[in-house]
Amino acid sequence: MNDFLPTDYNTPAPTYLTQGVYLAKIKEIKRNLDKLGEPVVDRGGNHSLNITLVDQKSGGIFIDRMSFGTKKVQWLLDGLMKAIGVDNKGRTPSVSEAIGKEVFLVVEEVRYVTEDGEILQRDDGKPKIYYNRKRYYKVIDRHTPPVLAPEEMERDYVAETPVVTAEAPQGKTVIDYEPGDKVAF
């Protein structure tokens, strides 16, 4: 018999931030690694970071995956560093310089839509949407967040319509594509 018993089976799942403007504190910054512990890189070979932010009001979290390295992607990290007041020009700041810093985080809602503008559905019937970092703003006054119109915090992503080439068993779709093609599932 196993003598180990967990103390609490009802540990609540984390609450993730959705569309809005939040006063957030940087909780953690670490390299983005895959399941084997290897660094995750983008198509350009740029490494990425996982930056965990916590909303100061609700405790909700947002994990921002941010690439760094070349000028094409470095501007995102530079923008965050500027917003939290950490100088990273010509040097690599330590993680401890950023942990605990506050920033206004704008999260946008991105909806997957067809070319006709219809919102795509997930397998569970809910709309296919995700929440993305739109921008970081420097905190000048904790009680005065940036003001954005609702339409500035949402956008549609037109997913390419898959080409059905045959009827698949059990109502599944067979998709004809070549490696490297963009395909919507």
C-alpha positions as CSV (number, residue, x, y, z in Angstrom):
1,M,0.0,0.0,0.0
2,N,1.2,3.5,-0.8
3,D,1.8,5.6,2.3
4,F,1.8,8.9,0.3
5,L,-1.4,10.8,0.1
6,P,-1.8,14.2,-1.6
7,T,-3.1,16.7,0.9
8,D,-5.5,18.4,-1.5
9,Y,-7.2,16.9,-4.5
10,N,-9.0,20.2,-5.3
11,T,-6.1,22.4,-6.3
12,P,-7.7,25.0,-8.5
13,A,-6.5,25.3,-12.1
14,P,-4.8,28.6,-12.9
15,T,-7.0,31.4,-14.4
16,Y,-5.5,32.8,-17.6
17,L,-6.0,36.4,-18.7
18,T,-8.3,37.1,-21.6
19,Q,-9.0,40.3,-23.6
20,G,-8.3,43.5,-21.6
21,V,-5.7,45.8,-20.1
22,Y,-4.0,44.6,-16.9
23,L,-1.6,45.9,-14.3
24,A,0.7,42.8,-14.3
25,K,3.9,41.9,-12.4
26,I,6.6,39.8,-14.0
27,K,6.7,36.5,-12.0
28,E,9.1,34.4,-14.0
29,I,11.4,34.5,-17.1
30,K,12.9,31.3,-18.4
31,R,14.1,29.8,-21.7
32,N,11.4,28.1,-23.7
33,L,12.3,24.4,-23.8
34,D,10.6,21.5,-25.4
35,K,9.6,18.2,-23.6
36,L,13.1,16.9,-24.1
37,G,14.7,20.0,-22.6
38,E,15.9,21.4,-25.9
39,P,15.6,25.1,-26.7
40,V,12.6,26.0,-28.8
41,V,13.6,28.1,-31.8
42,D,11.5,29.9,-34.5
43,R,12.0,29.4,-38.3
44,G,14.8,32.0,-38.2
45,G,16.7,30.0,-35.5
46,N,15.9,32.6,-32.8
47,H,15.5,31.2,-29.3
48,S,12.5,32.2,-27.2
49,L,11.6,33.0,-23.6
50,N,8.5,32.1,-21.6
51,I,7.6,35.2,-19.5
52,T,5.0,34.7,-16.9
53,L,3.0,37.7,-15.7
54,V,0.4,37.9,-13.0
55,D,-2.5,40.3,-12.9
56,Q,-2.3,42.4,-9.7
57,K,-6.0,42.5,-9.3
58,S,-7.4,39.0,-10.1
59,G,-4.2,36.9,-9.8
60,G,-4.8,35.6,-13.3
61,I,-1.7,34.7,-15.3
62,F,-0.5,35.3,-18.8
63,I,2.4,33.4,-20.4
64,D,4.1,35.3,-23.2
65,R,6.4,33.4,-25.5
66,M,8.8,35.9,-27.0
67,S,11.6,35.2,-29.5
68,F,14.9,37.1,-29.2
69,G,18.2,37.4,-31.1
70,T,17.8,39.1,-34.5
71,K,16.5,42.6,-35.2
72,K,13.4,41.0,-36.8
73,V,12.2,39.7,-33.4
74,Q,14.3,41.5,-30.8
75,W,12.0,44.6,-30.9
76,L,9.4,42.7,-28.8
77,L,11.8,42.0,-26.0
78,D,13.2,45.5,-26.2
79,G,9.7,47.0,-25.9
80,L,9.1,45.0,-22.7
81,M,12.4,46.0,-21.2
82,K,11.8,49.6,-22.0
83,A,8.3,49.4,-20.4
84,I,9.7,48.0,-17.1
85,G,12.7,50.3,-17.1
86,V,15.4,47.8,-17.6
87,D,18.2,48.8,-20.0
88,N,19.2,46.0,-22.3
89,K,21.0,48.1,-24.9
90,G,24.5,46.6,-25.4
91,R,24.2,44.2,-22.5
92,T,22.2,41.2,-21.3
93,P,20.3,42.1,-18.1
94,S,19.9,39.5,-15.4
95,V,16.5,37.9,-14.9
96,S,16.5,39.3,-11.3
97,E,16.4,42.9,-12.8
98,A,13.0,42.1,-14.4
99,I,11.3,39.9,-11.8
100,G,8.8,41.8,-9.8
101,K,8.6,44.7,-12.2
102,E,5.1,46.0,-13.1
103,V,3.9,46.7,-16.6
104,F,0.5,47.4,-18.2
105,L,-0.3,44.4,-20.4
106,V,-2.8,44.6,-23.2
107,V,-4.2,41.2,-24.3
108,E,-6.0,41.0,-27.6
109,E,-8.6,38.4,-28.6
110,V,-7.7,36.7,-31.9
111,R,-10.6,34.9,-33.6
112,Y,-10.0,32.2,-36.3
113,V,-12.4,32.9,-39.2
114,T,-13.1,31.6,-42.6
115,E,-12.5,33.7,-45.7
116,D,-16.3,34.6,-45.4
117,G,-15.8,35.9,-41.9
118,E,-17.5,33.0,-40.1
119,I,-15.8,32.2,-36.8
120,L,-14.3,28.7,-36.8
121,Q,-15.4,26.2,-34.1
122,R,-13.2,23.9,-32.0
123,D,-14.1,20.2,-31.7
124,D,-16.1,21.1,-28.5
125,G,-18.2,23.6,-30.5
126,K,-16.8,26.7,-28.8
127,P,-15.3,29.5,-31.0
128,K,-11.7,29.0,-32.0
129,I,-10.0,31.9,-30.4
130,Y,-6.8,32.6,-28.5
131,Y,-5.4,35.5,-26.5
132,N,-2.2,37.3,-27.6
133,R,0.0,40.0,-26.1
134,K,-0.8,43.2,-28.1
135,R,1.5,45.5,-26.3
136,Y,3.3,46.5,-23.0
137,Y,3.0,50.0,-21.6
138,K,5.2,51.6,-18.9
139,V,3.5,52.1,-15.5
140,I,3.5,55.8,-14.7
141,D,0.5,55.7,-12.4
142,R,-0.7,52.3,-11.2
143,H,-4.3,53.7,-11.1
144,T,-4.3,55.0,-14.7
145,P,-4.1,52.3,-17.3
146,P,-3.8,53.0,-21.0
147,V,-7.2,53.5,-22.6
148,L,-7.8,51.5,-25.8
149,A,-11.0,51.1,-27.8
150,P,-12.4,47.6,-27.7
151,E,-11.8,47.1,-31.4
152,E,-8.1,47.7,-30.8
153,M,-8.0,44.6,-28.6
154,E,-9.5,42.2,-31.1
155,R,-8.7,40.9,-34.6
156,D,-9.6,38.2,-36.9
157,Y,-7.2,35.7,-38.3
158,V,-8.3,34.3,-41.7
159,A,-7.5,30.6,-41.6
160,E,-7.0,29.0,-45.0
161,T,-9.8,26.6,-46.0
162,P,-8.5,23.0,-46.1
163,V,-8.9,21.1,-49.4
164,V,-10.9,17.9,-48.9
165,T,-9.7,15.2,-51.3
166,A,-11.6,12.2,-50.1
167,E,-14.3,11.1,-47.7
168,A,-12.8,9.9,-44.5
169,P,-14.2,7.3,-42.2
170,Q,-16.2,8.4,-39.1
171,G,-16.8,11.9,-40.3
172,K,-13.1,12.9,-40.2
173,T,-11.6,15.1,-43.0
174,V,-8.7,14.0,-45.2
175,I,-6.6,16.9,-46.2
176,D,-4.3,17.1,-49.2
177,Y,-1.2,19.1,-48.5
178,E,2.5,19.2,-49.1
179,P,5.0,19.5,-46.3
180,G,5.4,23.2,-45.5
181,D,1.9,24.2,-46.7
182,K,-0.2,26.2,-44.3
183,V,-3.2,24.1,-43.3
184,A,-6.1,24.9,-41.0
185,F,-7.4,22.1,-38.8
